[in-house]
Structures are given as structure tokens and as C-alpha cells.
């Protein structure tokens, strides 16, 4: 009887340890790159998001590089790319419509180049 009790206890412990409630986190990553003039929105569906952001103003203007920036899950970000077909030549990254980063354009000439925003991110699913 005592052996049976020890056996049941051992089986119960093994089952308890094998049925962990913790989910294993998977590392995921991605890149957003916006080159077309206008407004672009995106949402990153991951946890613990860290990003490197590069913003270049229209016509090879101001360049902003931000590293190891924390992004929020399920927050709507807006990238505004300045250029020839847009009345604002600044290139802007917004977080819930609040300006986070803004790059001014370079010298304006008759041939305008669009701004660029590139976001390389890594997080967990």
C-alpha cells in the first residue's frame, strides 16, 4: 500500500510539472519602410517591442537615428512622408497622433526626393 501511495505521488508530481501554465514566448521581428508620399498607419502586434528607427527628411534632409526605442503593442503609429506631392515636406513619425520624431527637409529645389522612415523592430509573440 505504501509503494502504491509513493507511485501515485510521483505520477501526480510529474503531471503537475509537465502541465506548465507559462506560455513559451517566441521572438518575432519585422521591418516597416515607408517611401511613398503621404500618411501611412501601422500597428505592431508583439510584446516587449524594441526598435531602431531611421528617418530622413525630404530632399536628403535631416537624418534622425533612434536606437533601442520601446514601441507599444496595439498602438497606432502614423508615418507621414514628405515629398513633392504632399504640401508638407517634413517627415514625421506619430504615436497616437502625437509627434515622436520629425525630420526637416533638405534644400528645396525643383526636383524633390521623398522622405523615408524605416523601422526595424524585434519583440515577442
C-alpha positions as YAML, in Angstrom:
chain: A
units: angstrom
residues:
- id: 1
  name: UNK
  ca: [0.00, 0.00, 0.00]
- id: 2
  name: UNK
  ca: [2.84, 2.37, 0.87]
- id: 3
  name: UNK
  ca: [4.51, 1.69, -2.52]
- id: 4
  name: UNK
  ca: [1.24, 2.47, -4.30]
- id: 5
  name: UNK
  ca: [0.94, 5.80, -2.43]
- id: 6
  name: UNK
  ca: [4.53, 6.75, -3.41]
- id: 7
  name: UNK
  ca: [3.84, 5.76, -7.03]
- id: 8
  name: UNK
  ca: [0.67, 7.90, -7.20]
- id: 9
  name: UNK
  ca: [2.53, 10.81, -5.62]
- id: 10
  name: UNK
  ca: [5.34, 10.51, -8.17]
- id: 11
  name: UNK
  ca: [2.86, 10.40, -11.07]
- id: 12
  name: UNK
  ca: [1.00, 13.44, -9.69]
- id: 13
  name: UNK
  ca: [4.23, 15.44, -9.40]
- id: 14
  name: UNK
  ca: [5.30, 14.53, -12.95]
- id: 15
  name: UNK
  ca: [1.90, 15.51, -14.35]
- id: 16
  name: UNK
  ca: [1.91, 18.77, -12.42]
- id: 17
  name: UNK
  ca: [5.37, 19.73, -13.67]
- id: 18
  name: UNK
  ca: [4.62, 18.79, -17.29]
- id: 19
  name: UNK
  ca: [1.44, 20.90, -17.40]
- id: 20
  name: UNK
  ca: [3.06, 24.28, -17.07]
- id: 21
  name: UNK
  ca: [0.78, 27.28, -17.44]
- id: 22
  name: UNK
  ca: [3.55, 29.53, -18.71]
- id: 23
  name: UNK
  ca: [3.45, 30.10, -22.41]
- id: 24
  name: UNK
  ca: [6.73, 29.95, -24.21]
- id: 25
  name: UNK
  ca: [7.48, 33.28, -25.82]
- id: 26
  name: UNK
  ca: [8.61, 33.28, -29.43]
- id: 27
  name: UNK
  ca: [10.87, 36.03, -30.67]
- id: 28
  name: UNK
  ca: [9.49, 37.78, -33.73]
- id: 29
  name: UNK
  ca: [10.79, 40.70, -35.76]
- id: 30
  name: UNK
  ca: [9.95, 42.80, -38.75]
- id: 31
  name: UNK
  ca: [10.63, 45.93, -40.73]
- id: 32
  name: UNK
  ca: [8.40, 48.77, -41.83]
- id: 33
  name: UNK
  ca: [9.76, 51.03, -44.54]
- id: 34
  name: UNK
  ca: [7.79, 53.95, -45.91]
- id: 35
  name: UNK
  ca: [8.97, 55.78, -49.04]
- id: 36
  name: UNK
  ca: [5.72, 56.83, -50.69]
- id: 37
  name: UNK
  ca: [4.47, 60.34, -50.04]
- id: 38
  name: UNK
  ca: [1.50, 60.64, -47.67]
- id: 39
  name: UNK
  ca: [0.21, 59.15, -44.42]
- id: 40
  name: UNK
  ca: [0.73, 55.51, -43.52]
- id: 41
  name: UNK
  ca: [-0.52, 53.81, -40.34]
- id: 42
  name: UNK
  ca: [0.71, 50.59, -38.75]
- id: 43
  name: UNK
  ca: [0.35, 48.58, -35.54]
- id: 44
  name: UNK
  ca: [2.95, 46.18, -34.13]
- id: 45
  name: UNK
  ca: [1.29, 43.13, -32.57]
- id: 46
  name: UNK
  ca: [4.01, 41.94, -30.23]
- id: 47
  name: UNK
  ca: [5.09, 42.33, -26.61]
- id: 48
  name: UNK
  ca: [8.29, 43.94, -25.33]
- id: 49
  name: UNK
  ca: [8.96, 45.66, -28.67]
- id: 50
  name: UNK
  ca: [12.31, 47.32, -29.20]
- id: 51
  name: UNK
  ca: [13.04, 49.20, -32.41]
- id: 52
  name: UNK
  ca: [15.69, 51.06, -34.33]
- id: 53
  name: UNK
  ca: [14.21, 53.97, -36.27]
- id: 54
  name: UNK
  ca: [15.77, 55.90, -39.15]
- id: 55
  name: UNK
  ca: [14.04, 58.98, -40.55]
- id: 56
  name: UNK
  ca: [15.32, 61.03, -43.47]
- id: 57
  name: UNK
  ca: [13.66, 64.31, -44.40]
- id: 58
  name: UNK
  ca: [12.59, 65.02, -47.97]
- id: 59
  name: UNK
  ca: [15.30, 66.01, -50.45]
- id: 60
  name: UNK
  ca: [18.00, 64.28, -48.38]
- id: 61
  name: UNK
  ca: [17.22, 66.49, -45.42]
- id: 62
  name: UNK
  ca: [17.77, 65.98, -41.72]
- id: 63
  name: UNK
  ca: [18.52, 62.39, -40.68]
- id: 64
  name: UNK
  ca: [17.35, 61.08, -37.31]
- id: 65
  name: UNK
  ca: [18.54, 57.72, -35.98]
- id: 66
  name: UNK
  ca: [16.98, 56.43, -32.77]
- id: 67
  name: UNK
  ca: [18.15, 53.10, -31.35]
- id: 68
  name: UNK
  ca: [16.59, 50.74, -28.80]
- id: 69
  name: UNK
  ca: [13.26, 52.59, -28.73]
- id: 70
  name: UNK
  ca: [10.37, 50.91, -26.95]
- id: 71
  name: UNK
  ca: [7.19, 50.63, -29.01]
- id: 72
  name: UNK
  ca: [3.79, 49.77, -27.55]
- id: 73
  name: UNK
  ca: [1.65, 46.81, -28.53]
- id: 74
  name: UNK
  ca: [-1.58, 47.61, -30.39]
- id: 75
  name: UNK
  ca: [-0.81, 51.33, -30.61]
- id: 76
  name: UNK
  ca: [-1.50, 53.01, -33.93]
- id: 77
  name: UNK
  ca: [1.63, 54.68, -35.29]
- id: 78
  name: UNK
  ca: [1.47, 57.05, -38.26]
- id: 79
  name: UNK
  ca: [4.32, 57.73, -40.67]
- id: 80
  name: UNK
  ca: [4.00, 60.94, -42.69]
- id: 81
  name: UNK
  ca: [6.33, 61.03, -45.66]
- id: 82
  name: UNK
  ca: [7.02, 64.47, -47.06]
- id: 83
  name: UNK
  ca: [7.69, 65.00, -50.74]
- id: 84
  name: UNK
  ca: [6.70, 66.60, -53.99]
- id: 85
  name: UNK
  ca: [3.04, 65.51, -53.96]
- id: 86
  name: UNK
  ca: [2.42, 66.50, -50.35]
- id: 87
  name: UNK
  ca: [2.17, 70.10, -49.14]
- id: 88
  name: UNK
  ca: [4.33, 69.35, -46.09]
- id: 89
  name: UNK
  ca: [7.95, 68.40, -46.82]
- id: 90
  name: UNK
  ca: [8.70, 67.28, -43.26]
- id: 91
  name: UNK
  ca: [8.90, 63.56, -42.48]
- id: 92
  name: UNK
  ca: [7.16, 62.69, -39.20]
- id: 93
  name: UNK
  ca: [6.51, 59.63, -37.01]
- id: 94
  name: UNK
  ca: [3.46, 59.89, -34.74]
- id: 95
  name: UNK
  ca: [2.36, 57.75, -31.78]
- id: 96
  name: UNK
  ca: [-1.44, 58.01, -31.35]
- id: 97
  name: UNK
  ca: [-1.31, 61.30, -33.29]
- id: 98
  name: UNK
  ca: [1.42, 62.74, -31.02]
- id: 99
  name: UNK
  ca: [4.69, 63.66, -32.76]
- id: 100
  name: UNK
  ca: [7.53, 61.39, -31.67]
- id: 101
  name: UNK
  ca: [10.14, 62.26, -34.32]
- id: 102
  name: UNK
  ca: [10.29, 64.86, -37.07]
- id: 103
  name: UNK
  ca: [12.94, 65.31, -39.78]
- id: 104
  name: UNK
  ca: [13.09, 68.58, -41.68]
- id: 105
  name: UNK
  ca: [13.66, 68.65, -45.45]
- id: 106
  name: UNK
  ca: [16.90, 69.50, -47.15]
- id: 107
  name: UNK
  ca: [17.31, 72.37, -49.58]
- id: 108
  name: UNK
  ca: [14.16, 72.54, -51.69]
- id: 109
  name: UNK
  ca: [14.80, 72.52, -55.42]
- id: 110
  name: UNK
  ca: [12.70, 71.77, -58.49]
- id: 111
  name: UNK
  ca: [13.42, 68.03, -58.10]
- id: 112
  name: UNK
  ca: [12.17, 66.93, -54.69]
- id: 113
  name: UNK
  ca: [13.07, 63.50, -53.28]
- id: 114
  name: UNK
  ca: [10.66, 61.88, -50.85]
- id: 115
  name: UNK
  ca: [11.46, 61.40, -47.19]
- id: 116
  name: UNK
  ca: [11.97, 57.90, -45.76]
- id: 117
  name: UNK
  ca: [11.05, 56.20, -42.49]
- id: 118
  name: UNK
  ca: [12.47, 52.76, -41.69]
- id: 119
  name: UNK
  ca: [11.64, 50.87, -38.51]
- id: 120
  name: UNK
  ca: [13.41, 47.60, -37.67]
- id: 121
  name: UNK
  ca: [11.74, 46.00, -34.66]
- id: 122
  name: UNK
  ca: [12.01, 42.90, -32.52]
- id: 123
  name: UNK
  ca: [9.54, 41.62, -29.93]
- id: 124
  name: UNK
  ca: [7.83, 38.54, -28.55]
- id: 125
  name: UNK
  ca: [4.62, 36.81, -29.60]
...
